């Protein structure tokens, strides 16, 4: 049951658009964490 739903979702345009969205979202989150880490490192180094 669930597998057939997943298979239907995979071939739909919605899945491809969603996949692209999550792809960019992942890059955005990684970049955000990197910026936060750099900000904290700089703040710590200047202290």
GROMACS elastic network, one bead per residue, 0.5 to 0.9 nm:
[ bonds ]
;  ai    aj funct       b0    kb
    1     4     6  0.53930   500
    1     5     6  0.65311   500
    1     6     6  0.88571   500
    2     5     6  0.51008   500
    2     6     6  0.62266   500
    2     7     6  0.86410   500
    3     7     6  0.60873   500
    3     8     6  0.85554   500
    4     7     6  0.50014   500
    4     8     6  0.61326   500
    4     9     6  0.85585   500
    5     8     6  0.51098   500
    5     9     6  0.61538   500
    5    10     6  0.85984   500
    6     9     6  0.50414   500
    6    10     6  0.60692   500
    6    11     6  0.88906   500
    7    10     6  0.51237   500
    7    11     6  0.66376   500
    7    12     6  0.89191   500
    8    11     6  0.56658   500
    8    12     6  0.65357   500
    9    12     6  0.52828   500
    9    13     6  0.82450   500
    9    14     6  0.72879   500
    9    15     6  0.57778   500
   10    13     6  0.81595   500
   10    14     6  0.82660   500
   10    15     6  0.54760   500
   10    16     6  0.74223   500
   11    14     6  0.84511   500
   11    15     6  0.69766   500
   11    16     6  0.78533   500
   12    15     6  0.55246   500
   12    16     6  0.68963   500
   12    17     6  0.89889   500
   13    16     6  0.51357   500
   13    17     6  0.61396   500
   13    18     6  0.83810   500
   14    17     6  0.51668   500
   14    18     6  0.58739   500
   14    19     6  0.83070   500
   15    19     6  0.58161   500
   15    20     6  0.85099   500
   16    20     6  0.62424   500
   16    21     6  0.85908   500
   17    20     6  0.51866   500
   17    21     6  0.62243   500
   17    22     6  0.87177   500
   18    22     6  0.61052   500
   18    23     6  0.83702   500
   19    22     6  0.51728   500
   19    23     6  0.59672   500
   19    24     6  0.86891   500
   20    24     6  0.63559   500
   20    25     6  0.85101   500
   21    24     6  0.53296   500
   21    25     6  0.60420   500
   21    26     6  0.86067   500
   22    26     6  0.59472   500
   22    27     6  0.85360   500
   23    26     6  0.52970   500
   23    27     6  0.65345   500
   23    28     6  0.87509   500
   24    27     6  0.50495   500
   24    28     6  0.60613   500
   24    29     6  0.85992   500
   25    29     6  0.61157   500
   25    30     6  0.85770   500
   26    29     6  0.51413   500
   26    30     6  0.61733   500
   26    31     6  0.85217   500
   27    30     6  0.51688   500
   27    31     6  0.60902   500
   27    32     6  0.85064   500
   28    31     6  0.50894   500
   28    32     6  0.60239   500
   28    33     6  0.86447   500
   29    33     6  0.61633   500
   29    34     6  0.85024   500
   30    33     6  0.52171   500
   30    34     6  0.61359   500
   30    35     6  0.86303   500
   31    35     6  0.61227   500
   31    36     6  0.85730   500
   32    35     6  0.51354   500
   32    36     6  0.61706   500
   32    37     6  0.85509   500
   33    36     6  0.50281   500
   33    37     6  0.60293   500
   33    38     6  0.85465   500
   34    37     6  0.50520   500
   34    38     6  0.61214   500
   34    39     6  0.85014   500
   35    38     6  0.50851   500
   35    39     6  0.60045   500
   35    40     6  0.85270   500
   36    39     6  0.50426   500
   36    40     6  0.61212   500
   36    41     6  0.85150   500
   37    40     6  0.51585   500
   37    41     6  0.60668   500
   37    42     6  0.85916   500
   38    42     6  0.60568   500
   38    43     6  0.84590   500
   39    42     6  0.52205   500
   39    43     6  0.60989   500
   39    44     6  0.85064   500
   40    43     6  0.50579   500
   40    44     6  0.60018   500
   40    45     6  0.85012   500
   41    44     6  0.50556   500
   41    45     6  0.60339   500
   41    46     6  0.86027   500
   42    45     6  0.50223   500
   42    46     6  0.61185   500
   42    47     6  0.86107   500
   43    46     6  0.53024   500
   43    47     6  0.63420   500
   44    47     6  0.52946   500
